[in-house]
Amino acid sequence: MTTLNRYLIGILTGMLAILLHTTCSKDTIAVDLSGTGYPDAVGSLLLKNCAVSGCHNSQSKDACGGLSLETWENLMEGGSSGSVVVPFRPDFSTLMYYTNSYDEFGSIQLTPKMPVGGNALSKPEMKILNDWILAGAPNRKGFVKFSDYENREKIYVVNNGCDVVAILDPETERTMRYVSVGISPAIEGPTMVKVAPDQKHWYVIFGGGTVIQKFRTSDNKVTGHINIGSGVWTSFAISPDSRRAYITDIQFDGKIVCVDLENLQVIATLSTGWRYPFDIAVDHTGNILYAVPNLGNFLYKINITNINNPVIAELSMEQGYPVNYSSSLDPYSIQFNANQSKYFVVCRGSSELRIFQTGNDSLLAVIPVGTKASRMAISQQTPYLFVSCEGAYPSRESAIYVVNHQTNSYVTDVYAGFDSRGIVLSDATGMIYVANRNVSSGGPAAHHESVCSGKNGYLTALDIMNHQLIPGYRVEVSVDPLYIGKSH
């Protein structure tokens, strides 16, 4: 073989090698996963399929729901529609909804399927995502988002149509956790959630259940429940020392049950002559209860110094009128101000807020509010009280009424969403959070389907001082957010 032939063969061999490499191998992008915060398997999957040009990277995110997936922190910041991953709950994580094509990873499979224009994620890839979120969606160091928020303020939302409590961080507006509640496979309809004064536990009651359930605030683990029997449980109050709770059953021959929250047992059942007891409050001594029936013009004042021999008084809320058991004022909720010099009663039947002096139970003021007045929240650092009003069918023109609780005067009212009911106030953030049930027809479409039957509700927020809606604040939660509680 001549030198020329050997040279030509060498060139041809080299060219063939280049051609084979070009046509048979797939280009890969070298990524330093350690800098993304993702565990390797998850980071590789998301960066290859999602955090690419034109999709969910920092340059393109504004056209893609405001969501960047370049880093674990970006993912946990969520997008314009809120959280896309809720630790431990792939069934409430929209990242799963838009990537999943397999029933074993959830029935909600939304379009457009991600990655847009590419191949759907395979079953092994979906299992990586599902199992990672189920384990808390930790970063590459094993840290689970919000697990260090034990002593931070939190918002707790009961979803009456789904037997879950959504826990939100008021500062970042993100959903931290979804916690399943109840003891039955059937929907029990949680009606109220409250955090104990000592901040160690939170509790839930159910309109269609038989228990009050207890959870630790540190990790949201259920620690037990107390059997309170059958009833339509609508409200409860916790004693100042966090040791007892008083729970109302709204039936015609209703009852108030006193329970020991430490030893998880019923102490006493007060069941003589109650008519539709709906909401309840306990004073700072822990010895006086105020309960409002959902029918009539009166309230109950109960001295429980001896819980087995309570002293019950029926107080008319109308000066110069006797107690009336027929529909009239129809009180709905009751609350003290910070120093308990006053208490406030929302009257659903007459669309009023009635203000009383605690010392002698005298009526101080009557302030008209909106239709189907429901709940209230009182600021301790400003002179404002806020009343939620669900509005009338079919328009459901709900509103939040603002009252100066120092001068006992109306300030303004503002639309805050559809079917506004639950309301809670944070002086720390300077905002009022409103749960919009969104259950009646005509309300806004939910961003996505729910794992439960029905349409998701949502939260809006108002500025305490200027009483205006916070632009762009809308956090979707599960079905029928009925009540909001708060820690701290």
C-alpha positions, 0 to 999 in steps of 0.5 A: 500500500502506497503512502498516499493510499494509507493517507487517504484511508486514514482521512476516511476513517477519521471522517467516518468516526466523526460522522458516527459520533455526530449521528449516534450520540445525543448532546448533553448539557453539563450542569453543576447540580450542586449550585441549583439546590436540587437533589441530582435526580430531580434537578437533572429531570427539571433542568433538562425538560423544564428550565430551558430557554423559552420555558421556566428559566429566569429569562422566560418565566414571565411568559410562563406563569412567573415560574422559574425552575432553575433552582430549588429556591426558584421552585419553592417561590412558586409562580403567579398562581402561588405554590407549585409544590406543597411539601409532602403533598403531590396531590396538591402540587400543580407541578404534578398536575401539568406533568403527569400522564399516569393515573397512579400519580393522581387523577388531575392531569391538566393541559398544556402538558409539560414540557410543551412541545416535547415528550411527556415525562415517562412513568419512571420520571414521574415516580421520581417527582412524586416520591420526592414531593411525598418525602417533603421535596427537600433540597440536596442537603435534605432541608424541607421548605418551611420546616424552620418556621415553627415560631413564625406567624401562620395562617390556617384555612379550613376547607369545608368541602375537602377535609383539609387545612391549608397552612400559609405563610403570610409573608411569602403568600405561599402554601406551606402545607396541606394537612388532612383532617378528620377520622372518617373516609367520608367528608366530615366538613371542617368548620373551624380551626384555632391555634391555642393561646400557648401556640403549641397545638391547633384544633379542628371541629367538623359540622358533620363529625363527632370529634375535635381533633388536635395537631402539633404546631411544630410539625402538624402531626395529629396527636389525638382527638376527643369524641364529643358525639353527634351534633352540628358543630359550628364553633369553639373557644379555647380557654386562656390557659389552653387547657379547655375548649367549649364547642357549640352544637347549633341544633334547636336543642343544641348543646355546649360541650366542655373538653379537657384538651390536655387529657383528651376527654369531655368534662361536661355537656351543657344541654339544657334549653339551648336554642341554636347556639352558633358562636362562642367566646370566653373571657380572659378569666376563663370563667365567663362564656358568651354564646350567640344563638343563630335565631332571635335577638339575644345572647347567652352569658354563662358563668362557668366557675363551676362547670357542673353547675353553670349560671346561665343568663339570656340577655336581650340585645335590643334595648327596651325589648324582651328576649325573642326566640323568633328570627330577628337580629339572628346573631352569627359571631361574637368577639372581644376587643384586645382589653375585653372592655367591649364585645362585638356581635355580628347580626346576620338577620338584621345586617348589623354590627352591635357593640356592647360594653363588657362591664354591664353588657350595655349596648353602645352602638349599632352599625349597619353592615352588608348582607349575610354578615359573617365573621370579624377580625379586630386589630390590636394596633390600629382602631379598625375592625373588619366584618365579612359579608357574603352577600345575597344570591344570586349576585353574591356582591360580598364586601368587607366592612371597616369599623373604627372600634374606638369611636364605634363608627363606620369607616368604609366597605370594599369588595374583596372577592366572591362569597367572602366569609372567613377573615383574619388579621395580621398586625405584623404584616399589616394585612387582612386575609379574606377567605372567599368560598366561591361556592355559588354560581357566577364566581370566578373560575378556579386556576385548576381542578380540585382533588375533591368535589367542587370548585376551589376557593381563594384568599384575597388580602387588604391593607389594614391602614388604607383598607384597599385590596392588595394588587395581585394577591390571590392565593387559591386553596381547596374547596369551600374555605370556610374559616381562617385561624392564625398563630401568634 
